[in-house]
């Protein structure tokens, strides 16, 4: 009996010490998803919380390795350490199990891993604030804590399965929208983040993230995240247009630029660089009326165009530009 009492006291001291340490950790009571697209092999993580800049601590991912969401009383080390273990060959469940065993504050943690094979693992500690739960399946895990009700996590699961026709990034946003519609964070809304990585390891670090978006402080962060994703898709089309110009495929370039303009309505810069690219492809008849319209809207774009000459970004001389745009 004395031994049992001693062990019980030691456990309580250990627990209280862990609890004291945990309360020093950053909050990120929230809902999130880690997932893999079966068709493309892309992996991603998305999150929303009533906490400033949630994406700086919750979301972790690496191409060809996997993704991690670490939340509640956040231990950020689950992110890099989890990715490292999965990169070394451990499955999601083995990697998470190892880190949980080492964490004195595991009762306060909520963590989810997904590896490159679509294996998932999640942990919702016994001290996470209700409503707290997770659902993990092959290729996705949804988790939430401090929710208004217990409908949030099931709603996330349903949304991920429903929107399987969407690209992974858009699909993850739909999951966040479903969570919010079901009740969301009991405290409300503030920040959101979205990261998507590729199925293969990136050759260079700057190529690792296919999508990397954050809304740090906003009244409607998921709506803003969705808007930013749309803008990102528009600029993706711009890049495709530029590549088509380099290949002298004007038809493909115009198609790409048109799709970019459709997504980025009112963005004068998109139209401007389209015109510059057309000019450089010796399609001046198409470029000139576009540039004239832009210069009429804002003369600074005309000034910039002349400055592009010395940097050889536009294939023109000042005299040639004067010929068409001197008025």
N, C-alpha and C positions, 0 to 999 in steps of 0.2 A: 504493500500500500504506500509506504514511504517513497519507494522508487517511482510509483505511478504519480504521486503528488509532485515529486521533484521534476519529473518529465513534463507534467502539465504546466507547472510554473515556468519551466524553460521555454516551452512552446509559446506561452502567453507573452513572455518577454520578447521572444523572437518575433511574434506576430505584431506586437505593439511597435517594435522598432521598425519593422517593415512598413506598418501603417504610417508612422511618422515620416518615413522617407518618401512614401508614395504621395503624401499630401504636398510635398515640395515639387512634384512633377507637374508638367503642364496639363491642363484640362483639354480634352477634345471629346466630350460626350457628343455622340454623333451617330449617323447612319452611313454605311459604306458598302461597296461591292468590289470584290476582286474576281476577275473572269478571264476566260480564254475563248476566242472565236475558233470554233472547230474548222471552219472553212479556210481561214487565212493563217491561223496559228498565232495571230496577234494576241497579246495579253494586256490587261489594263486594270486600273483601280480608279474609283470615283468616290467622292465623299461630300457631304454637306453637314454643317454644324452651326449652332449659335455660339460661335467663338471666332475670334479674329484670326485670319490667315491659317485656316485649318490644314491647307495643303502643305505647309512647311514641315509638319510633323507626322501626319497620318499616312500620306501616299508615298509609296516606294515601288520602283519597278526597274527591271533591266532586261534589255533585249536578249532573247535566247535563254533566259533564266527563269523569270517569274515576276510576281507582284506581291506586295504586302500592304495591309492596312493595319496600323497599330493605333488604338484609340482608348477611350475612357480616361483613366489617369495614365497618360501616355508615357511609355518607355520607348523613346525613339530608336534605341539600339536594336529593337526587333527588326527594323527596316534593313539597314546595311548588313547586320549579322545574319538575318534570315536569308537575304539574297546571296550572301557569301556561302552559306551552308548548302543552299540549293545549287549554286554554281559548282560546288565541289562534288555534287552528285547525290546529296540527300534528297529524298522526296519531301513534299510539303509537310506531311504529318511527322516525319522523323525530325525535320529541322525545327518545327514548332515545338515538338515534345522536348527536344534538347534545351531550347531556350527557356521554356516554361519551368523546367526543373531547376534552372539557375536563377530564377527570378523570385526574390523574397516577397515581392508585391504582386504575385500572379493573381491573387484573389480580386485585385482591383483592375486588372487588364482585360481588354477585349482585343483580340488579334486574329487576323485571317491571312493565310498564305495560299498561293496557287503556284504550282511549278510548271515548267514548259510542257509537261505531258498532260496538263489539265487536272492533276491531282490537287485536291484542296484539303485544308485543315483549318479549324477555327477553335478559339477558346474564349469563353465568356466567364470571367471570374465570378465567384459567389458574392463578391461585394460590389459588383457593378450595379448602378442605380437603375431601378425599374422605370419603364419596361425595358428589359434587356434580354436579347435572344440572338441566336444565329441559326441559319440553315445552310448546310454545305452539301453540294452535290458535285458530280464530275463536271468540270469546266466552270463552276462558279460557286461563290460563297457570299451570302448577304448577312449583314450583322448590324445591330443597332443597340444603343443603350440610352437611357434617360429619354425614352420616347413618351409621347402623350398616351399611347395605348399599345396593345399587343397585336394590332393589325398591320403595323409597319413592315415588319420582316416578311410575312407572307405576301404582302402586296409587292414587295421588291422581287421575290421569287417569281411571282406570276408575271410581272412585267418583263423580266429577263427572258422567260420562256416565250412570251407573246411576241416580242419584237425581234425574233431571230432572223428576219429578213434585212435588218439594218446593219450598216458597218458597226464595228464594236464600239467606237466612241459614241456614236449617236444612240446606240443601244444602252450604254451605261447611263447616259443622260436621262433616257426614258425611265430607267430604274429609279434614279433620284427623284424624278417628277412623281412617280407612283408612290414613293415613300412619303413625300411631302403631302400629297393628296390624301393619303391614309391617316395622316395626323402629324407625322414628323416629330422633330425635337420639341419637347414640352416647352422649351424656352423661346422657340421661334427660329428665325433664320438670320444668318450673317455672312457666312463664307462657304465656298465650294471649290473643288479642284478635280481635275481629270488628267490622267496620264495613260498613254497607250504606247506599248513598245512592240517590236517585231519578233517573229519566231526564231530568228537567227541572231547570233551575237554580232553587234555592230563592229565594224573595222575601226572606227574612230569614236571617241566619247561623244562628240558633238552630233553624231548620227544616231545615238541611242534612242532618243524619244521621237516617236512619230507624232504624238500629240502631247503637249505639256502646257496646260492652261490652269490659271488660278484666278479666283475672284476672292480677294482678301476681306472686303468689307462692303456689303451691298444690301439694300432692302429686299431684293429678290435675287439671291445669288445663283439659283439654278437657272432661272430665266436668262440671267446675264451670261452664265457659262454656256448655255445653248446658243446665245447670240455670238459669243466669241468663237465657238466651234464653227459656226456658219461662216464667219469672217475668215477663219483659218482655211476652210475648204475653198473659199474664193481665191485666196492667195496661192493655194495649191494649183488651181487652174491657171493662174497667172504664170506660175513657174513652168507648167506644161506648155503654155503658149510660147514662152521664151525659148524653150528647147525646140519646139517645132519650127520657130523662126531660124534657129541655128541650123536645122536640117533642111531649110529652104522649103518647108511644107506649109505654105501660106494658108491653105484651106484648113488644115488641122489647127494652125495657130489662131485663126479667126474664130473657129469653133470653141477653142479653149478660152480665148479672151471673152467671147460672148457669154459663156457660162460663168466666168468670173464676174462680169458686169451684172449678170442677173442676181448673183448672190450678194454683190457689194453695191447695190443701188445707191447712187449719189456719191460714190467714192471717186473723186476727180483724178486721183493719182493712178488708179487702175486704168482709166481711160487714157491718161497721158502716156504711160509707159507702153500701152498697146500701140498708140500712134507712133511713138519713137521706134518701136520694134518694126512696125510696118515701113517706116521711112528707111530704116537700115536694110530692109529686105528689098529696097527699090520699088516699094509699092506706095510712091509718093501721092498718087492720085487719091488713095484711100486715107493717107495720113494727114494731108493738108487741111481738109475741112474739119477734121477732128481737132487738130491743133488750133486752128483759128477760133473755133468755138470755146476751147479751153482758155486761150489768151484773152478772149473777150470777157470771160468770167473772172479771171484773175491774172493780171499782167505779170505777176511774179513767176508764173510758169514759163512765160516768154523769156524772161531774164535767165532763168535756169537753163533753158534750151541752148542759149548762146554759150553758157558756161560749160556745157557738156562737150563742146568742140575740142577744147584743149585736152580733155581727159579721154578723148576718142570714144565717148559713149554714144555719140551720134555721128553718122557718116555725112558730115556737111561742113561747109565753110560759112563764115559770117556773111559773105556776099550772097551765097545761095539762099540762106535764110532770109536775108534782106529782100530778096527777089519776091518771096511769097508772103512775108509777114511784116514788111516795113510800115504798112498802114496801121 
